Amino acid sequence: MSINLRCVLIDDSQRTFSSWEELFEYKDNIKILNCSLNKLSTLPESIENLMNLEQLNCDDNQLSTLPESIGNLTNLKELTCSYNQLSTLPESIENLTNLKELSFESNQLSTLPEWIGNLTNLEFLTCSYNQLHTLPESIGNLMNLKELDFESNQFSTLPEWIGNLTNLNILNCSDNPLRSLPESIGNLTNLKELICCKNQLSTLPEIIGNLMNLKKLYCNNNQLSTLPEIIGNLMNLEHLNCDKNQLSTLPESIGNLMNLKFLSCGNNQISILPESIGNLTNLECSHFDNNQLSTLPESIGNLMNLEHLNCDKNQLSTLPESIGNLMNLKFLSCGKNQLSTLPESIGNLMNLNLLYCSNNQLSALPESIGNLTNLEYLNFNNNQVNTLPESIGIIKNLKKIGYYNNQLSILPESIENLKNLKKILF
């Protein structure tokens, strides 16, 4: 069977071989070998002859074992064997002390060997999508580790020694049955991304406030009832996702996160947003959908960089006039609420592309809607609108209007001016 072995040689030229025999004729000159996507069930023992090999990629095959001889590739810096059927790793990998990257994602590993802690130059370790219950304590010796990913395994706890990995930049422990995070996580002061979503966390430890370099915190799909006040210490945070928890409030300290660009707290039980949210002047995207909000704070009008606002599926009866200050807003979705009017100030949103206000109690649209010259999609299905303002004919870029299940008996003549209109949904 012909295979496709892609190589980079020492002189940086590229060659492709269709057999191992052909490849081994160049054994002293191969620096990078990519044998992924070949349906290989084994690697040849003679792979040890590639003594100058620095990168080996055997992803997406049908490997159930790796040859012991792989441990003789002592110049190897990257070894990726993801998307195979490996249940064990050969002990000889312990000899690969120059390894910087090791990936066994999506295999059938139930344990990692203790000797993995001897790979002290390792910077990236990925063992996600396996059947691991524990990590060997020796991993705490990997002081150069920058990224540790064990998403989608069967961890119920994280060991305290994880706090030894003080050079860690990214920790991904998502999609496990974790009930808590260890206190020692506060030692990871170089951490930039903490991904702990899809677990069973009921609290975040107060010590999380020590992670002053954190830029991304994903704790969505857990059982959190509160976020700690100390979260306001994370002054470098840019992304916060706490969707699909049991939050009833957000802490006032959230207003301290002056670098936040993305905030998603949809699918919770939040009934009120703190006024301090108006301090998040770098915020670009926010999701508050599927909560229990009856109002939005006036301070939301301070979010001058906001481009995307989703407050669908709440109990909003009005939108604040200050929403008209959001001059960079491109997407506004406020469907499935109890809105009876839209504020006139909505006409100030000159950059708005999409406006969704379906499934409310609107009887009219404001005349100022004609000012939305960049609007392309307008949806007010399932309301009680009985007339449309003539100004709608000024919205030259409008491409789609959805207005079915209202009380309109006639459309304004000005709608004929909308030359870009492609679809009317009624």
C-alpha positions in Angstrom: 0.0 0.0 0.0 1.3 3.4 -1.0 1.8 5.9 1.8 2.5 9.6 1.9 5.5 10.5 4.1 6.2 14.2 4.0 9.7 15.3 5.1 11.8 18.4 5.6 15.5 17.7 5.1 18.4 19.3 7.0 19.0 21.8 4.1 15.3 22.8 4.5 14.3 21.3 1.2 11.0 19.2 1.2 10.6 15.7 -0.1 7.7 13.3 -0.1 8.3 9.5 -0.1 5.8 6.7 -0.9 7.5 4.0 1.2 9.6 3.6 4.3 12.4 2.0 2.2 12.6 5.0 0.0 12.6 7.4 3.0 15.4 5.5 4.8 17.8 6.2 1.9 17.8 9.7 3.2 17.9 8.7 6.9 20.8 11.0 7.9 19.2 14.1 6.3 15.7 14.1 7.6 14.8 16.8 10.2 11.0 16.7 10.1 8.8 13.7 9.4 5.0 14.0 8.9 3.4 10.6 8.5 -0.1 11.6 9.6 -3.3 10.4 7.8 -1.9 7.2 6.4 -3.9 4.6 8.2 -0.7 3.2 9.7 -1.1 0.4 12.3 2.6 0.4 13.2 5.8 2.4 12.9 8.9 0.5 11.8 11.5 -0.3 14.5 14.0 1.1 12.1 12.7 4.6 12.7 15.5 4.8 15.2 17.9 5.3 12.3 16.6 8.9 11.7 19.1 10.2 14.2 18.7 13.9 13.1 15.0 13.9 13.4 13.6 16.8 15.4 9.9 16.6 14.7 7.7 13.5 14.3 4.0 13.8 13.5 2.1 10.5 13.3 -1.4 12.0 14.0 -4.6 10.5 12.6 -3.5 6.9 12.1 -4.5 3.6 13.6 -1.5 3.1 15.9 -2.1 0.9 19.0 1.6 1.0 20.1 4.8 2.9 19.4 8.1 1.0 18.8 10.5 0.9 21.7 13.2 2.1 19.3 11.5 5.6 19.3 13.5 6.3 22.4 16.7 6.4 20.4 15.6 9.6 18.6 17.5 11.7 21.1 17.4 14.9 19.0 13.6 14.8 18.9 11.9 18.0 20.1 8.3 17.4 19.0 6.4 14.2 19.1 2.7 14.2 18.3 0.7 11.0 18.1 -2.9 12.3 18.5 -6.0 10.6 17.1 -4.7 7.0 17.3 -5.5 4.0 19.5 -2.6 4.1 22.0 -3.4 2.5 25.4 0.2 2.7 26.7 3.4 4.6 26.0 6.8 2.9 25.6 9.2 3.5 28.5 11.9 4.4 26.0 10.3 7.8 25.5 11.9 8.7 28.8 15.2 9.0 26.9 13.9 11.8 24.8 15.2 14.5 27.1 15.2 17.2 24.4 11.5 17.0 23.9 9.7 20.3 24.1 6.3 19.2 22.8 4.4 16.0 23.5 0.9 15.3 22.3 -1.3 12.2 22.7 -4.7 13.8 22.3 -7.6 11.4 21.5 -6.2 8.0 22.3 -7.1 5.3 24.8 -4.7 6.1 27.6 -5.9 5.4 31.2 -2.6 6.4 32.9 0.5 8.4 32.2 3.8 6.9 33.4 5.8 8.4 36.3 8.9 8.8 34.1 7.2 11.6 32.1 8.5 13.8 34.8 12.0 13.2 33.6 11.3 15.1 30.4 12.4 18.3 32.0 12.6 20.4 28.8 9.0 19.8 28.0 7.0 23.0 27.4 3.7 21.6 25.9 1.9 18.5 27.1 -1.4 17.5 25.6 -3.3 14.4 26.7 -6.8 15.5 26.2 -9.6 13.1 25.1 -8.3 10.0 26.9 -9.5 8.0 29.9 -7.2 9.5 32.5 -8.3 9.6 36.2 -5.0 11.0 37.7 -1.8 12.7 36.6 1.5 11.3 37.9 3.0 13.5 40.6 6.3 13.7 38.6 4.6 16.1 36.2 5.1 18.6 39.0 8.8 18.5 38.1 8.2 19.9 34.6 9.2 23.4 35.6 9.5 24.5 31.9 6.0 23.5 31.1 4.0 26.4 29.5 0.9 24.5 28.4 -0.9 21.6 30.0 -4.1 20.3 28.3 -6.1 17.3 29.8 -9.5 18.3 28.5 -12.2 15.5 28.4 -10.8 12.9 30.7 -12.1 11.6 34.0 -10.4 13.8 36.7 -12.5 14.4 39.8 -9.8 16.4 41.5 -6.6 18.3 40.6 -3.5 17.6 42.7 -2.1 20.4 44.9 1.3 19.9 43.2 -0.1 21.5 40.1 0.8 24.8 41.8 4.5 23.9 41.2 4.2 24.6 37.5 4.9 28.2 37.9 5.8 28.8 34.3 2.5 27.6 33.0 0.7 30.0 30.6 -2.3 27.8 29.6 -4.1 25.2 31.7 -7.0 23.4 30.1 -8.9 21.1 32.5 -12.3 21.4 30.8 -14.9 18.6 30.4 -14.0 16.6 33.4 -16.0 15.8 36.6 -14.0 18.3 38.7 -15.9 19.6 41.8 -13.2 22.1 42.9 -9.9 23.7 42.0 -7.0 23.4 44.4 -5.8 26.4 46.4 -2.4 26.0 44.9 -3.7 27.2 41.6 -3.1 30.7 43.0 0.7 30.0 42.6 0.4 29.9 38.8 1.0 33.6 38.5 2.2 33.4 34.9 -1.1 31.8 33.8 -2.7 33.6 30.9 -5.5 31.1 30.1 -7.5 29.1 32.5 -10.1 26.8 30.9 -12.2 25.0 33.4 -15.6 24.8 31.7 -17.8 21.8 31.5 -17.1 20.5 35.0 -19.1 20.4 38.2 -17.5 23.4 40.0 -19.8 25.1 42.5 -17.2 27.8 43.5 -14.0 29.3 42.3 -11.3 29.6 45.0 -10.6 33.1 46.3 -7.0 32.6 45.5 -7.8 32.9 41.9 -7.4 36.6 42.5 -3.6 36.1 42.5 -3.6 35.3 38.8 -2.8 38.8 37.8 -1.6 37.9 34.3 -4.7 36.0 33.4 -6.2 37.1 30.0 -8.9 34.4 29.5 -11.1 32.7 32.0 -13.6 30.1 30.8 -15.7 28.7 33.6 -18.9 28.2 31.7 -21.1 25.0 32.0 -20.5 24.5 35.7 -22.7 24.9 38.8 -21.4 28.3 40.0 -23.9 30.3 42.1 -21.5 33.2 42.5 -18.3 34.7 41.2 -15.9 35.8 43.9 -15.5 39.5 44.5 -11.7 39.1 44.2 -12.2 38.4 40.4 -11.9 42.2 40.2 -8.2 41.8 40.8 -7.7 40.2 37.4 -6.9 43.5 35.7 -5.4 41.9 32.6 -8.5 39.8 31.9 -9.8 40.1 28.3 -12.2 37.2 28.0 -14.6 36.0 30.7 -17.2 33.3 29.9 -19.4 32.2 32.7 -22.4 30.9 30.6 -24.6 28.1 31.8 -24.1 28.3 35.5 -26.5 29.2 38.4 -25.4 32.8 38.8 -28.0 35.2 40.3 -25.7 38.3 40.4 -22.4 39.5 39.1 -20.0 41.0 41.6 -19.6 44.8 41.7 -15.8 44.3 41.3 -16.4 43.1 37.7 -16.3 46.8 36.9 -12.5 46.7 37.7 -11.8 44.6 34.6 -10.9 47.5 32.5 -9.2 45.4 29.8 -12.2 43.1 29.3 -13.3 42.7 25.7 -15.6 39.7 25.8 -18.1 39.0 28.6 -20.6 36.1 28.3 -22.9 35.3 31.2 -25.9 34.0 29.4 -28.1 31.1 30.6 -28.0 32.0 34.2 -30.5 33.4 36.7 -29.2 37.0 36.8 -31.9 39.5 37.8 -29.8 42.6 37.9 -26.5 43.8 36.4 -24.2 46.0 38.5 -23.9 49.7 37.6 -20.1 49.1 37.6 -20.5 47.2 34.3 -20.4 50.7 32.7 -16.7 50.9 33.6 -15.8 48.2 31.0 -15.1 50.7 28.4 -13.0 48.2 26.3 -15.8 45.7 26.1 -16.6 44.7 22.5 -18.9 41.7 22.9 -21.4 40.9 25.7 -24.0 38.1 26.1 -26.7 38.4 28.8 -29.3 36.2 27.1 -31.6 33.8 28.9 -31.5 35.4 32.3 -34.1 37.1 34.5 -33.2 40.8 33.8 -36.0 43.3 34.1 -33.8 46.3 33.3 -30.4 47.1 31.9 -28.4 49.7 33.8 -28.1 53.2 32.4 -24.3 52.8 32.7 -24.4 50.4 29.8 -24.3 53.5 27.6 -20.7 54.0 28.7 -19.5 51.0 26.7 -18.4 53.0 23.8 -16.5 50.1 22.1 -19.3 47.6 22.3 -20.1 46.0 19.0 -22.3 43.0 20.0 -25.0 43.1 22.7 -27.3 40.1 23.2 -30.0 40.4 25.9 -32.5 37.9 24.4 -34.9 35.8 26.6 -35.1 38.1 29.7 -37.9 40.1 31.2 -37.0 43.5 29.9 -39.9 46.0 29.6 -37.7 48.9 28.4 -34.2 49.6 27.1 -32.3 52.5 28.6 -32.1 55.7 26.6 -28.3 55.5 27.1 -28.2 52.6 24.7 -28.1 55.3 22.0 -24.6 56.1 23.1 -23.2 52.8 21.8 -21.9 54.3 18.6 -19.9 51.2 17.6 -22.7 48.7 18.1 -23.2 46.4 15.1 -25.4 43.7 16.6 -28.3 44.2 19.0 -30.6 41.3 19.9 -33.3 41.9 22.4 -35.9 39.3 21.3 -38.2 37.3 23.6 -38.6 40.0 26.2 -41.6 42.2 27.3 -40.6 45.4 25.4 -43.5 47.7 24.5 -41.4 50.4 23.0 -37.9 51.0 21.7 -36.2 54.2 22.7 -35.9 57.0 20.2 -32.2 57.1 20.9 -31.8 53.8 19.1 -31.6 56.0 16.0 -28.1 57.1 17.1 -26.7 53.6 16.4 -25.3 54.6 13.0 -23.1 51.4 12.7 -25.8 48.9 13.6 -26.0 46.1 11.0 -28.5 43.7 12.7 -31.5 44.5 15.0 -33.5 41.6 16.4 -36.5 42.6 18.6 -38.9 39.7 17.8 -41.2 38.2 20.3 -42.0 41.3 22.3 -45.0 43.5 22.8 -44.0 46.4 20.4 -46.9 48.3 18.9 -44.6 50.6 16.8 -41.1 51.2 15.7 -39.6 54.6 16.5 -39.4 57.2 13.6 -35.6 57.5 14.4 -35.1 54.0 13.0 -34.6 55.7 9.6 -31.3 57.0 10.8 -29.8 53.4 10.9 -28.3 53.8 7.5 -26.0 50.7 7.9 -28.8 48.4 9.0 -29.0 45.3 6.9 -31.3 43.0 8.8 -34.4 44.0 10.8 -36.5 41.4 12.6 -39.6 42.3 14.7 -41.6 39.1 14.2 -44.3 38.3 16.8 -45.1 41.7 18.1 -48.2 44.0 17.8 -46.8 46.5 15.4 -49.7 48.0 13.3 -47.8 50.7 11.4 -44.2 51.2 10.1 -42.7 54.7 10.1 -42.2 56.2 6.6 -38.5 56.7 7.6 -37.9 53.0 7.1 -37.5 53.8 3.4 -34.4 55.8 4.1 -32.5 52.7 5.3 -30.7 52.2 2.0 -28.7 49.1 3.0 -31.6 47.1 4.4 -31.6 43.6 2.9 -34.0 41.6 5.0 -37.1 42.5 7.1 -38.9 40.0 9.2 -42.4 41.2 10.4 -44.7 38.2 10.4 -47.3 37.8 13.1 -47.9 41.5 13.7 -50.9 43.7 13.0 -49.7 45.4 9.8 -52.4 45.8 7.2 -50.3 48.0 4.9 -46.6 48.8 4.3 -45.5 52.4 3.8 -44.9 53.4 0.2 -41.3 54.4 1.1 -40.4 50.7 1.3 -40.1 50.8 -2.5 -37.0 52.9 -2.0 -35.1 50.0 -0.5 -33.3 48.8 -3.6 -31.1 46.4 -1.7 -34.0 44.6 -0.1 -33.8 40.9 -1.0 -36.3 39.3 1.4 -39.4 40.3 3.3 -40.4 37.7 5.8 -44.1 38.0 6.7 
